[in-house]
Amino acid sequence: MANLSADAPLIIRGEAHTRKFPCDNASAVTIYKGHPILINQSVDTTHVVDWDDGSGEGIVAATDIFVGIAAHGKSVKTTDPESGEKSYLEVYVGPTIVGFKSTVYTLANLGDTVYMSDSSTLSDTAADNPQIGKLVDVRDGYCFVQLTAPQVCTGA
């Protein structure tokens, strides 16, 4: 697959738990609904960034923090303030169950730890990828993941 280039079709099961985090403005970026969101310790220790494999921040370190999945899209400009309500991005956090359009897993994988190998692909591979949660269901072309966020990416 490839990194997101549009909002992802997500399904939320049960109650959606969200939290707002301030965005890093070091570079202009478009964040899409469904993007994995991190505090990348080598970029900024207090502001979040979207994660795309292959970008300058594409390698997830064992000290980075996966904070959740973008609940909506947002454009960030380098001239945007890094403080105040306009700088915040709302993300789904644990224990929200998010359904991602994917055929990577089957019911035989229930309980598996789920990672993202790029911003639109679920994976069972830890290396350099953010761990996002546990697989809890597979149905109608969607894989449902119970988020374990925020969490330090120790397995990366």
C-alpha positions in Angstrom: 0.0 0.0 0.0 1.0 3.6 0.4 0.7 6.5 2.7 -2.6 8.3 3.0 -3.4 10.9 0.4 -7.0 11.4 1.5 -9.1 10.9 4.6 -9.4 7.2 5.5 -12.8 5.5 5.8 -12.9 4.7 9.5 -15.6 3.0 11.6 -15.8 3.6 15.3 -17.2 0.9 17.5 -18.7 1.9 20.8 -17.6 5.1 22.5 -15.0 7.3 20.8 -12.4 8.5 23.2 -10.6 11.5 21.9 -7.9 13.9 23.1 -6.5 17.1 21.6 -2.7 17.6 21.0 -0.9 20.6 19.7 0.7 20.2 16.2 4.3 20.8 15.3 4.7 23.5 12.6 8.3 22.9 11.6 7.1 21.9 8.1 3.9 22.4 6.3 1.8 19.2 6.2 -1.6 17.9 5.5 -2.8 15.4 8.1 -5.6 13.1 7.0 -8.3 11.5 9.1 -6.9 8.0 9.9 -3.2 9.2 10.1 -1.2 7.7 13.0 -0.1 10.6 15.2 3.2 10.6 17.1 5.3 12.7 19.4 8.6 12.1 17.5 11.3 12.8 20.1 13.8 13.6 17.4 11.5 16.3 15.9 9.7 17.9 18.9 9.1 16.6 22.4 5.8 18.5 23.1 4.0 18.7 19.7 2.6 16.0 17.5 3.4 15.0 14.0 1.7 12.7 11.5 3.5 9.6 10.7 4.3 8.5 7.1 6.7 5.8 6.3 9.5 7.1 4.1 9.1 10.7 5.3 11.9 12.4 7.2 10.4 11.1 10.4 9.5 7.7 8.9 11.5 5.6 11.3 9.8 5.2 14.7 12.3 5.1 17.6 11.8 3.2 20.8 11.3 6.5 22.6 8.6 8.0 20.3 5.1 8.1 21.6 2.1 6.9 19.6 -0.7 9.3 20.7 -3.6 8.0 18.6 -5.3 8.2 15.2 -6.3 11.5 13.6 -10.1 12.0 14.1 -10.3 14.5 11.3 -8.1 16.2 8.7 -6.0 19.3 9.3 -3.6 21.4 7.3 -0.6 22.8 9.2 1.4 25.7 7.9 4.8 26.8 9.1 3.3 30.2 10.0 0.6 28.6 12.2 1.0 29.1 15.9 2.1 26.1 18.0 -0.1 27.2 20.9 -3.8 28.0 21.2 -6.9 26.2 20.2 -6.2 26.5 16.4 -3.0 24.4 16.8 -4.7 21.4 18.2 -5.6 18.1 16.5 -8.2 15.8 17.9 -7.1 12.2 17.9 -8.8 8.9 18.8 -7.0 7.4 21.9 -7.4 4.1 23.8 -9.6 2.3 24.5 -11.4 3.4 21.3 -12.0 0.6 18.8 -11.3 1.9 15.3 -12.2 -0.1 12.1 -9.6 0.3 9.3 -10.5 -0.8 5.7 -8.1 -3.7 5.4 -7.9 -7.4 4.5 -4.5 -7.9 6.2 -6.0 -9.9 9.1 -8.5 -12.7 9.5 -10.5 -13.9 12.6 -7.6 -16.3 13.2 -5.5 -13.2 14.2 -7.8 -11.9 17.0 -5.7 -10.6 19.9 -2.6 -9.9 17.7 -0.6 -6.7 18.2 -1.2 -4.3 15.3 1.3 -1.9 13.8 1.1 0.4 10.8 3.8 -0.1 8.1 2.7 3.1 6.4 -0.1 5.5 7.3 -2.7 3.5 5.5 -1.6 -0.1 6.0 -2.0 -2.4 9.1 0.9 -4.7 9.8 2.1 -7.3 12.2 5.7 -6.0 11.9 7.2 -4.0 14.8 10.5 -2.8 13.1 10.4 1.0 12.7 6.6 1.0 12.8 4.2 2.4 15.4 2.3 -0.1 17.5 -1.3 1.0 17.6 -3.2 -1.7 19.5 -4.8 -5.1 19.5 -7.0 -6.7 16.8 -10.5 -7.3 18.2 -12.6 -8.1 15.2 -12.5 -8.6 11.4 -15.8 -7.9 9.6 -17.1 -6.6 6.2 -13.6 -5.6 4.9 -12.6 -3.8 8.1 -10.1 -4.8 10.7 -11.1 -3.4 14.2 -8.3 -2.4 16.4 -8.6 -1.4 20.1 -6.1 1.4 20.4 -3.5 1.3 23.1 -2.7 5.0 23.0 -0.9 7.0 24.2 2.0 4.7 24.6 5.8 4.7 24.1 6.8 2.8 21.0 9.2 0.5 22.8 8.9 -2.3 20.2 10.0 -0.1 17.3 
